[in-house]
Amino acid sequence: MFPLLSFADRATEMNFIRALVSRPSRRLPDEPYFVINNPQLLPDDVRQLHMHVTVEYNEDTGQEVIVRRDNCYSIRDNLELLLLQNIRNNSVENSGFSEVLRTFIRQ
């Protein structure tokens, strides 16, 4: 189960995603974060805003390869923006993502 955010229209949705602050997951080792499900379905100009690029060595070919990965989103970095959204918890639990967000306000 995962939360679903709903928007008035596609433009509002894309503006929300553009406004998010993202970081590579390795920079969030001890911090709660979220991801966007199926980021490959986003328009390229929006997705590119939240990707990081690394150069890795391919031992099989002996060459360096450019690798693009989707970033993650720290809940703390994006808390204010998230609290303004219409979130359906989509959970069988008594509390869901909306309730978890509110716990960050108290911290």
N, C-alpha and C positions, 0 to 999 in steps of 0.2 A: 504494500500500500504506500502511496506517496501523495503529497498534497498537490492540489490543482489550483493554479491561479487563473482567474478569468479576467478578461479585459473587454472594454467597450468595443474595440475594433483592433485590427491588425497593427495599425500605426501606433496606437497606445501600447500594445504589447512590445513592439520593436523598440519604442522609446524607453520602456522599462528595462529591457535587456541591455540597451546601450548605456543606461545610467548605472548599471551594476558595476561593482568593483571586483575584479577577479585576480587570482594569483595561481601560479602552478601549485598542484597539490602537495608537492614536497615542501613548500613554504608554509604549510598549515599542519604541521605534525601533531600538535596537541590542541587544536582549535576546532570547534564544531563548524562544519561547512556544508554546503549543498551544491548540487550539480543540476544542470539543465538536461532533462531526458531528451535524447536524440538531437543533439546540437547540429548534426549534419543536415537537419531539415531547415535550419535557419538560413536566411539570405547570406551569401558569402561576406558582404560588407559588414554585417552585424556579427557573424561568427568570428571573423578575423580580429575583431576588437578584443576577444577573450580567448586568444590562443597564444601559446608561447612556442618559440622556435628554438630547437637545439641542434647542434651538429654532433652526430654520434659516429663512431667508427664501426664499420661492418667487417667483422673478422673474416667472413666468407669471401668477400670481394676485395678486402684490403683497402677499401675506399671510405671516405667520409660521406655521410648521408645526412641531408637536412630532414629533421623530423618535426612535424607540427602536432601539438597536442592541445586539447581543449583544457582550459583552466577550470578551477573550482572557485566557489564564492564563499568567503567567510561570512558567517551569520553576523558577527559583530560589525564588519565593514559595511554591511548592507541592511542593518537592522531598521533604521529609520524608513528606508524605501520599502522594505518588506511589510512593515506595520501599516503602511498606507494601502496595501493591496487587498483585494477580495480573494481570500484563500478558503478553499473547501478542503478540509482535512483529509477526506477520502480514506478514513481509517475506521476500523472496528473497535479501536481503543476509545476509552472515555476522553482522553486528551490526545491532541495531535499537534501538528506543526504550529498552528496558531497559538496554542497554549505554551509550547516550548519557547516561541519568540518572546512571549511576555515575561518569561523567567530571566531573560537577558536584561530587561529594564531594571530589575532589582539588583543586578550585580554591579 
